[in-house]
């Protein structure tokens, strides 16, 4: 499962730099220390070499949270939504759905619904390739 591997990699990189991870989740990590610029830059270099990156601005963070919610829902959750996708995402992020939808569309040139369908198709392709 990539998510767990990613969390382990981030935790390892934080520890290599002498930082103490309090929590490491997909899309968000918390450390005990204040991260000085030089350590932060080295962490970003290390993460980039692993195909990961530090996301600084709020819009990009929100876009990543939208993607994480969808990926988790499609690939890792066995819960069937009892509300529509737009309400689910809006409730999870406590933000207006139209604002969230516009953010993702501007950044990825696809709507939330299209991103959701793309993720579902990736799951179907994996199943077909395995057979």
Secondary structure, DSSP 8 states (H G I E B T S, - for coil): -HHHHHHHHHHHHHHHTT--EEEEETTEEEESS---HHHHHHHHHHHHHTT-----SHHHHHHHHHHHHHHIIIII-----SS-HHHHHHHHHTS-HHHHHHHHHHHHSS-HHHHHHHHHHHHHHHHHHH-
